[in-house]
Amino acid sequence: MDTIPYQQMVDEFHRVLIATGFTDDDAYTLAGVFAGNSRDGVPSHGLNRFPGFIEDVISGRVRIDARARADAALGAMEQWDGQRGPGVLNGLACMGRAIELAQQFTVGAVALRNTSHWMRAGTYGLQAADAGCIGICWTNTTKLMPAYGGLDKRLGNNPLVMAIPRPDGDHVLLDMAISQFSGGRTGTHKRSGEAFPVPGGYDAQGRLTTDAAAMERPLPIGHWKGSGLALCLDLVAALLSAGKTTTQVARQGNEAGVSQLYLAFDLSRVGDADTIAATVQDTLADLVSGEMVPGEQVSWPGQRSAEKRRAAARDGVPVELQFWEQVLAL
């Protein structure tokens, strides 16, 4: 795969964002997030998604000048309205506020409604971890997968993030869709023709399949467990934010105005930093020390993305040229 220096990717994104109408500061923030997503091995919400984001801005589906605002202060929790502004900027603002609340109350929560796609969910978990906080956040989506036992799409894949800070910056980061495979990974498999390692969803005849190109309806993780989890994440985010559920988002005809929840827990207020770091390290070391299945490798969540980040800094960011050329042409 071809590679591009990280800074070159940032600069190209910045060029396009300025031409699209963003301020210099916002353009650099967005460029850093999109390039960082690709650098960390998530190009589906980095380079590959960037041309679509620009299209959403130009079409008006994302309101370039709108920003999330606080509408209600409820102690350690606040409700915010995203006003259909750029989801990345809204997300960074809301997790930033959750961190501030956690530094005051130990725990902070911001429930956000009426926002647009936040791109890589892990961005906001890492933001919390960099501030020394445990971060938990999730979003609902439009209807993307069936409930267990059904074939019609009724649930969102509702990505969920949990991040635990580590002093060296290689934070524990769980970033997962509630579908067996994320939309980004599904797209990668469709382009490459590579089969999923396990069934990822249903084909047109309602049969489970490992063929991404034939898959029409994604499968919830854990079957009935993932189905229930997706529903509960959807309801909690919508009810706490006074926003829309997946059902209500889908009625609009496009994925806009979604609901999200950002939680931060300030670890500095609950224990000694050295003891906390030692507990995390002891647990991770034990996790990877056991006997492994032949051909497999045990890793903790976030370990591989941290390794990809270091490799990209050394060797450049891997890219699919068709997407890089789209950006150059913008």
C-alpha positions, 0 to 999 in steps of 0.5 A, a space after each residue: 500500500 502507498 504511504 503519505 507523510 502525516 504532515 502532508 495529509 494534514 496540509 492537504 486536508 487543511 487546504 480543502 477545509 479553508 477553501 470550503 469556508 472553515 476558519 484557520 483554527 477549525 480547519 487545523 483541528 479537523 485536518 488533524 482529526 481526519 489525518 490522525 484517524 488514518 494514521 491510527 489505522 482507521 482510514 474509513 473515518 479519516 482519508 476515505 471519509 474526508 471527501 464525503 464530509 466536504 460534500 456534506 458541508 457543501 450540500 448544507 447537511 452539515 452546517 459549517 457555522 453552527 456549533 454545539 451550545 449548552 442548553 441546560 446545566 444539571 449539576 455534573 451533567 449538562 444538555 447540549 444542542 449540536 445545531 447540526 454543526 460539524 460532528 467532530 467539533 461538537 464532539 471535541 467541545 462536549 467531551 472537553 466540557 465533560 472533562 471539566 465537569 469531572 475535574 469539579 465533580 469527579 464525574 462529568 456528563 454531557 448529553 448532546 442532541 441534534 449533531 452530525 456524524 462524529 467520525 472516529 468514535 475513539 477520538 473522544 475517548 483518547 481526548 479524555 484519556 489524554 486528560 487523565 480521565 476514563 472516557 466513555 461515550 457513544 452515539 446513535 445512528 440511523 437504522 443500519 441493522 436488524 434486531 435479533 430474530 428480524 430481517 428488517 433494519 430497525 437498530 443503529 450500530 451505535 458505536 461505543 467507546 471506553 478509554 482508560 489512560 496510561 502514563 505512556 500515552 498508549 491508552 486502553 481504547 475500546 472503540 466498537 460498533 454494535 454490528 459484528 463489523 463496522 461500516 468502515 471495515 465492511 467497505 474495506 472488505 467489499 473493495 478487496 474481496 476478502 471474506 470476513 473471518 466470521 459471518 458479518 450479516 445477512 444476504 438478500 435471502 436472509 442467510 448469514 454470510 462472510 461475503 461483504 459484497 453480498 451482505 445487505 443487513 449487518 449482524 448485531 454482535 452477540 446476536 440477542 446481546 448486541 441487539 439489546 445493547 444497541 437499543 439501550 444505548 440508543 434510548 439512553 443517549 436520546 432520553 438524556 439529551 432530549 434528542 432523537 432515537 434511531 427510529 426518529 433519526 431514520 424518519 428524516 431520510 438521512 443520518 442527521 440530528 443524532 444523539 450522543 453521550 459523553 462521560 468522563 471520570 477524573 482518576 486523579 480524584 479517586 486514587 494514587 496515580 502510581 497505584 492506578 497505573 500499576 494496576 492497569 499495567 499488571 492487568 494488561 501484562 497478565 492478559 497477553 501472557 497466556 497461551 495463544 491459539 496457533 496463528 493468533 495474537 492476544 492484544 489489549 484494546 488500543 494496542 494495535 492502533 498505538 503501534 500503527 500510529 508509531 509506524 505511520 510516524 516513521 514510514 508514512 500513513 498508508 493510503 488507498 490512492 483512489 481516496 488520496 487522489 479525490 482529496 488532491 482534486 478537491 
